[in-house]
């Protein structure tokens, strides 16, 4: 009976997380909702990552720390998974649950990467991880992995208030 209860609780947590992860089938939709310049005072930190990318996985805790440190400021972290959509429930959600990821996660399932990589940034080689810092019309692009919160924060502070 106790095992059945724990299994039900675990299944409910996966379902809840699955419902929270928006899947973008088309880059155009993702671009309109996530990458467009905005008129508010919020700074968006958009990190492209995947569960199979070792440097991506290593840096995810720094994005969690960043969110906590700036929780009372206008900062929003969005983690963009480039995993295959069919792996959402079997790999991505269990991974996020195991790692305790609280930031907003979306999945970009548009496989036509050659048509949209340059639209993210003309300097992007296509490798991950990459991070964009967006505030109003400012956009800073970094194709690198972060080794600590300080490195991430240094790039964040390059965005002018």
C-alpha positions in Angstrom: 0.0 0.0 0.0 2.8 2.4 0.9 4.7 1.6 -2.3 1.6 2.3 -4.3 1.1 5.7 -2.6 4.8 6.6 -3.3 4.5 5.6 -6.9 1.3 7.6 -7.3 2.9 10.6 -5.7 6.0 10.3 -8.1 3.7 9.9 -11.1 1.7 13.0 -10.1 4.9 15.0 -9.8 6.1 14.0 -13.3 2.7 14.9 -14.7 2.8 18.3 -13.0 6.3 19.0 -14.4 5.3 17.7 -17.8 2.3 20.1 -17.9 4.6 23.0 -17.0 7.1 22.4 -19.8 5.9 24.1 -23.0 7.0 22.3 -26.2 7.7 24.6 -29.2 7.3 22.6 -32.4 8.2 25.6 -34.5 11.0 28.0 -34.0 8.8 30.9 -35.1 6.5 30.5 -32.1 9.5 30.1 -29.8 11.1 33.3 -31.2 7.9 35.3 -30.8 7.4 34.3 -27.2 10.9 34.1 -25.9 13.5 35.9 -28.0 11.7 39.1 -29.1 12.8 42.4 -27.6 10.5 43.5 -24.8 9.4 46.8 -23.4 9.4 45.8 -19.7 12.3 46.1 -17.3 12.8 42.4 -16.9 16.1 40.9 -17.9 15.8 37.4 -19.5 18.5 34.9 -19.2 17.9 32.3 -21.9 20.1 29.2 -21.7 20.1 26.5 -24.5 21.1 23.1 -23.1 20.4 19.4 -23.3 20.5 16.5 -20.9 23.2 14.8 -23.1 25.5 17.8 -23.0 28.0 17.4 -20.1 29.0 21.1 -19.8 25.3 22.1 -20.0 24.4 19.8 -17.1 27.4 21.1 -15.0 26.3 24.7 -15.3 22.6 24.3 -14.6 23.1 24.8 -10.8 24.5 28.3 -11.5 21.3 29.3 -13.2 19.4 28.1 -10.2 21.7 30.1 -7.9 21.3 33.2 -10.1 17.5 33.0 -9.9 17.6 32.7 -6.1 20.1 35.5 -5.7 18.0 37.9 -7.9 14.6 36.6 -6.8 13.5 40.1 -5.7 14.6 41.7 -8.9 13.2 41.7 -12.5 15.1 38.7 -13.7 13.7 35.6 -15.4 15.7 32.5 -16.3 14.4 30.3 -19.1 16.1 27.0 -19.8 15.6 25.8 -23.4 16.0 22.1 -23.7 17.1 20.9 -27.1 16.4 17.3 -26.3 14.1 15.3 -28.6 10.5 15.7 -27.8 10.0 11.9 -27.4 12.5 12.1 -24.5 10.5 14.7 -22.5 8.8 12.3 -20.2 11.5 9.6 -20.1 14.7 11.7 -19.8 14.1 15.4 -19.4 11.5 15.4 -16.7 13.2 12.8 -14.5 16.5 14.7 -15.0 14.9 18.0 -13.9 13.2 16.4 -11.0 16.4 14.6 -9.8 18.4 17.9 -10.1 15.8 20.0 -8.4 15.5 22.5 -11.3 13.0 25.2 -10.4 13.6 27.6 -13.3 11.2 27.7 -16.2 12.0 25.0 -18.8 10.8 24.9 -22.4 11.6 22.3 -25.0 12.5 23.5 -28.5 11.5 20.6 -30.8 12.1 22.3 -34.2 14.6 19.9 -35.8 15.4 22.3 -38.7 18.3 23.8 -36.7 20.1 25.0 -39.9 17.2 27.4 -40.6 17.0 28.9 -37.1 20.5 28.9 -35.4 21.5 32.2 -37.2 18.2 33.7 -36.0 19.2 33.1 -32.4 22.6 34.8 -33.1 24.7 35.0 -36.3 27.8 34.0 -34.3 26.3 30.8 -33.0 28.2 27.7 -34.3 25.3 25.4 -33.2 27.1 24.0 -30.2 25.6 24.1 -26.7 25.6 25.5 -24.2 24.8 29.0 -25.1 23.3 31.8 -23.1 21.4 34.9 -24.2 20.9 37.9 -21.9 17.9 40.0 -23.2 16.6 43.3 -21.8 14.5 45.5 -24.0 16.4 45.9 -27.2 19.7 44.7 -25.8 20.9 41.1 -26.5 24.2 39.6 -25.4 25.2 36.2 -26.7 27.7 33.8 -25.1 28.7 30.5 -26.6 30.5 29.1 -23.6 29.8 27.1 -20.4 29.9 28.7 -17.0 32.1 27.3 -14.2 30.6 29.2 -11.3 28.0 31.8 -10.4 30.4 34.7 -10.6 31.2 34.1 -14.3 27.5 34.0 -15.1 26.8 37.1 -13.0 29.7 39.0 -14.7 27.9 38.5 -18.1 24.5 39.3 -16.6 25.8 42.6 -15.3 26.9 43.6 -18.9 23.3 44.3 -19.6 22.6 48.0 -19.0 19.6 48.8 -16.7 
